[in-house]
Amino acid sequence: MHFSTKAIQATQYHDKNAGAVAPPLYLSTTFERNPDGSHPHGYVYSRAENPNRKLLETAMAVLENGEKALAFSSGMAAVNAILQTLKSGDHILIPEDAYYTLILLTEEVFGQWGLEYSLIDMSDLANVQSAIKPNTRMIWVESPSNPQLRVVDIERVAKIAHENNSICVVDNTWATPVLQNPLNLGADISMHASTKYIGGHSDVLSGVLVFKKENELFVKIKLIQKLAGAVPSPFDCWLLTRGIKTLSLRVKAQTESAKKIAEFLESHPKVEKVYYPGLSSHANHDIAKKQMGDFGAMLSFNIKGSESDALAFTGKVKLFTAATSLGGVESLIEHRKSIEGPNSISPPNLLRISVGLENVEDLIDDLGNGLK
């Protein structure tokens, strides 16, 4: 089936009670037992499993071509669960321009527990190979990356990981399963901050991990999910499954607009550089073409000017909301360096854009007026 068909079919719930077309909302925290102590429907307590969460996890596994999926209360809760599978003295490779909170979590929390990490430019495979250590147990890939949209050859990095007794995890938030399937390229886990495109309306916080195999790693993280309890509420899961139904339409429309905006910005005399893998000028455009169905709805650009000029620009546009996050129906703009802090490697004049569903001509006019 095509993706749009799978997205609808995978989120259908066959309600035996009333025949409801939309999935019912199961708010119950606990479930009735039989007199012999068994659970007739397989549910005990919502921290362990819930019908709405099961529907979400099943759907995400289908869309990412994985065997199993696990949902969490945020993208960072999902990341945290993965890192908890490592032990003191283990080493992890992370892109130097990865989502900044991932780097902070690794350093500020897991660093105290003895987890080692190296930050590298992963778009150059030579850096990946040379950074491998005997104790490397995980390679974390973010492609396209946040916010410089670097593209990593997932297939080759996954091969390097497996040749060195490591697992490969790919943050697939920006590409979404509509445009990229890391598990098909050899990754072990595809991670989503499903707060973003999966939900799609800036109204639900969540994270999802999709596993290529129902293996020991899956069992370990499922136990962490159950015991630590960082799970999404039934209503969160209900919103996410509803978001999945329109995911393909939203992402494709946003991507088409992003291409036009990137081309406009690249030709503008007051723009220094545009970061978008769909441009032929992008350093890894050919790799993006190879592993992505399309190039996504996120882009960044450097204005010709200072950090203060970039910050001021966010107040000049009228249709772009200056706010953190991405993937919603509304277009957002953000100055990343001021958000990430003094150790950020983001250029001081860089602005990140999440393209929404507004008319693209209106968005281009808005950017043009701001650049005057």
N, C-alpha and C positions, 0 to 999 in steps of 0.2 A: 504493500500500500504506500501511497505518497504520504509525506509527513503530515499534511493538513488532515488527511483522513485518519491517520493513526492518532493524532492529537485529540480528535473527537471520540474515536472509539475507545481509546485507553482511559478516558475520564468518564465514561458512562458507568453508572451504578444501577444494577438491575434490582430495583426495590421490590421485594416479595410481599411487602405489607400493603402498599397502596398503589404500586405501579408508577411512582413519581418519576418523571423524566430527569429532573434536576436531582442531584444526590441529596438525600436528607442530611441534616446536621446532627451528629451524635455528640451531644454535650456531656453525656454521662462520664463520670470519672471512674466508675466501677461497674461490673457486669455480673449478673446473677449466675449462681452455680446450680448444678443439679444436686439432688439429695446425696449422691455418692461423691460429691466434691469436684466432679468434672465440669468443664465449661463447654456448653453445647455449641457455642458459636466461635470458640477459640480466643475470646477476649476475657482478660482478667482485670486489668487496671490500665487506665489510659496512658500512664507513663510508659508502660511496656508496649502496648499497641492500642490503636483506636481505628474504627472503620474508615474515618475520613483520612487519617494518615496512611493507612494501608492502600487506599485508592491512589493517593498522591505518589507514594513510593513505587507502586506497581506501574503507574503511568510514566514516571520518569525513567524507570528501567527500560520500558518499551521504547521511549523516544531516543534514548542514548545507546540502544542496542546492548544493554548490559543485562546481567542475570538478576541483580538485586539492587535496591536503592534504600537509603536511609535518610529521613528528614530530620532537621534540627531547628531550633528556635531562632537561629541567625546564621549567616554565612560564617561568621567567626566561631560560632559554636561547632560548626561542621569542621572547620580547620583545626580547632582545638582537639576534637576527637581523633583526628588523624595523627596529630603530633603526640598524643598520649600513647600511641602504640609504640613509640620509640623509647629507648632507655638511656640512662646516663652514659655518656661517652660516645653515643651515636652521632653521626655527622649527616647534615642535610645540605643540599645545594639549592639556592634560591636566586632567582633573577634579581639583579641589583636595582631594577626599577619595578619590582613587584608591588602589589597593593601594600601601602606603608604599614597598615595595622598588622599584617602578617609578620613583617620584619620586627615590629615592636613586640608582638606576642612571643616570637621566637627568642628575642634577646632578653626582654624584661621578665618573662615568666619561666620559659623552659630553659633559658640560659642559666638560671639559678639552680636548676636540676641537673646541670652538666651536659645539656644538649649543645653540640657544636654546629656551626653553620658557616657557609661561605656565600658571599654575594658576588655574582659574576654576570657579565653580559652574555646571556645564554643564546642570543641570536648568532653568536660565533661558536660553532661546535668545537673548535679547538680549545676554547675556554672551558667547556664542559669536560672534555676529556682530561685536560691538565689539572682540573680542580678535584677530580675524584681522589678519595683517600681510601685506605684499607677499611676504615670504619664508616664509610658512606653507606647509608641505608635508604636514602630517599632523594629523588630529584624532583623538585617542585617546578612545574612549568606554568607560565602565564602567557597565553598567546591568543590574541594580541594583548600586550601588557598595558598596565595602568600607571602613568598616563601617556607614555611615549609611543605606545602602539608598536613596540618591537614584536616581530614575528619569529617564533622558534620552530624549527623542523621537528615536530612532535615524534614522527616515526623514528628518526635517527636518535633522538635523545632517549626515547623509550628503549631502543636497542642498546644504547650505551649503559643505561640503568640496569637492564637485565643481565648484561655481560659482567656487571660488577656487583652482583648480589644486592641490588637495590630495587625499590619500586618506583614507578613513575606516576606522579599525580599531576593532573592538568586542571588548572582553574579555567573553566570553559564559560564563565559568566558572560563575557563580552560577546563571544561568538554565538552562544546558545546552541542547543542541538539542531536548530533550524539550519545553521550554516556550517557546523563543524562537529564531528564525532570522534573525540580523542581515543575512545576505546577501540574503534576500527583501525586506528593508527598505532596501536600497541600499548597505550596507557593502561594502567591498572585501575585507576580511579578517575572519574570525571567529577569535578567539584563545581557547584553552582551557588553563588549568593542569589538564591531564588527571590530575594527581595526585589531584584532588578527586573529583568525581562520576563521571567516565569510568571511572577505576579503581575507585573506590567502596569500597575496603577498607583504606585508609590503609597500603598496603604497596608502592606503586610511585611513583617520582618521574618526571614527564614533562610535556611540553607539546606542543600541536598547533596548527598554523595551517591554516585552511581558506580557500581562495581562491575568490572568485566566478568568476574567469576564469583560464585558463592563459595569462597574459600576461607581459609583460616583468618585472613585479614578481615574479611567481612564479619565473621563470627566475633572477632575481638572488638571491632568498632560497634557492632550491634549491642554487645554487652556494655560498652561504655555509654552508648545512647540510653540504655535501659537504667543503668545504675546511677549515672550522673543526672539524668532527667532533663537535659536541655532540649526538650522536644517542642514542636509547634503545637498550638492549641487546635482543637477540631475546627474552629472557625478559620484560623490561619490556613489550614490544609484545604478547607472548602474554597477559600478565596484563590488559592494557588491552582487548584484543579480547574476552577472557572477561568483563570488567566491562561492556562495551557490551551484552552479551546480556541483562543484567538491569537496565540503566540505567533504562528506562521504568518498570518496576515499583517500583524503589527510589525514584526521584525523586517519583513520584506519591504513594506512601505517606508519604514524609517531608514532602511539601508539605501533605498533609491534616493531619498532626500539627502542623505549624508554624502553620497557620491557627488551630487550637484553642488553642495555646499563646499566640499573639499576642493573641487575644481575652481569654484569662484574665489575661495580664499587664496589658492595657489597662484592665481593670476593677479591678485590685488597688490598694488605697489606698497601698501603699508603693512603687508604680512611678510615676515622674514622666512618662515618655514611652516609647512603643513605636515602633520603626522597622520597618515591614513594609508592602510595597506592596499587600497584600491587604486592608488595613484602609481603610475609607472615609475615615478621618481623615488618611491619607497625602496629602501635598501633590500628588503626581502619580499618584494612584490611577487616574484616568481614562486617562492615557497607558499605564500598566501594563496596564490592561484591553485597550487597543487593540492593543498589540504583543506581549503575552505570552499564552500559552495558559493559564497559571496563574502563581502568585506565588512559588513556590520554597520552599525549606526553610531559608533563612537569615533570621535576625531579630536585632535588637539592641534593648536597652532601657536607660533610665537609671533607676537606683534613686534613691529620695529619700534622699540622703546624700552623703558625701564620696568622694573617691578611695579612701581607706583602707576605707570601708564596702563599696565595690564589690569591692575586692580580697578582703576578708574573706568576702564572699558566695560566692566561688568555692570556698572551703573548707567551706562549710556544706551545699552540695548533695552528694548521694551518687551519683546516677546520671549526672551530667554530669561528664566528665573535664576538668579544667583543662589545656588543651593548645592549641597552635597548629594550624592547618589546619582542614579542613572537608570535608564531602561523604561521609564514611565512614558505616558502618552504626551506629557508636556516637555518642552525643550528646556534643558538646564545648561548653565555655564558656571565654571568654577576655576578659581586661581589655585592650582594645586600646591605650590610651594608654601603658601601661607597656611594651608591646612596641614601639610605634612611636617612642617617644623624645620629647624635649622640644619638638620642632617640630610634633608631631602636632596636628591640629585636632579629633581625637576628644574628646568631652566626658570629663572625668575620672571621671564616674560611669557611663560607658557600659560595658555588657557585651554581648559578641557570642555568639550561640548558633548552633551547627550542629545541627539536629535529626536524630537518627538513626532507627533502626527499632525502638526500644523501644516498649512500649505507651504511648500518649499519656497515659492516665490516671495511670500511674506517674510519668511525667515532670512532669506538672502538680502532682501531690502533692509531688514532690521540690522543685520551685520554691516551692510554697506553704510548705512546712516551712522552707525557707531564708529566706523573707521574714518569718517570724514574729518 
